[in-house]
């Protein structure tokens, strides 16, 4: 069985589930999902990404801080349920702080074969190699693959 740590920032769509569960052909896959919604600490970078992508209407974000953990937990449960329905084993947790801080220990604890980072494009972070995948490559001893999440 192939063991994968899957880092996400929003609920998985059907297309996302199909993508991550078919990467290794017919081989069974188990996932440890680390869900870290992008919070207020990334507001400036997200606004710059939105402008770069031409989404001027999204350039200003408003957040209700009290609802973020609930949405994150619901998104995680949705994602885990869909991974299981696709035939994969899946566990996970919401990460309140930087998901990279404990990534190496999660990889070692679960004997992961790889880390998948499924994220929306973040051009400013990617340009400066501050995105999760670039930073994760320096922290873990397994391959790190960056995939772009579906917009649906």
Buried (B, 14 or more C-beta within 10 A) or exposed (E): EBBBBBBBBBBBBEEBBBBBBEBBEEEEBBBBBBBBBBBEEBBEBBBBBBBBBEEEEEBEEEEEEEEBEEBBBEBBBBBBEBBBEBEBBBEBBBBEEEBBEBBBEBBEEBEBBBBBBBBBEBBBBBEEEEBBBBBBBEBBEBEBBBBEBBEE
